[in-house]
Amino acid sequence: MQMTRPANASSQTRVLLARFADQPQAWQYGYELSKLTGLGSGTLYPTLARLSEQGLLESEWRPSLQPGRPPRHAYRLTSAGIEFARAQSAQPVTASKSRSGEATA
């Protein structure tokens, strides 16, 4: 049995969930999500994978609208994801501190 990590409410995850919550039933693609959220692929795709594993996103391969282009992976919120996104949007956003900027003793 594969164990999944509990839902993560990091600032990056909250930004991504907020974008999905704008149109919870719409399928969205990674490239567009990256442009809209400012998240790089090294953050975006692991977050999408984790949210999918947790049952908060569903994903599927969708055919390209342009002939000759490969299929694209699309994502949208599940009903549990919609609830989680709403709960996260109700939480106050706090600025995260970079450890590299903290003083060391």
Helices and strands as residue ranges (DSSP letters): H 11-22, E 28-29, H 30-37, H 41-53, E 57-62, E 72-77, H 79-90, G 99-101
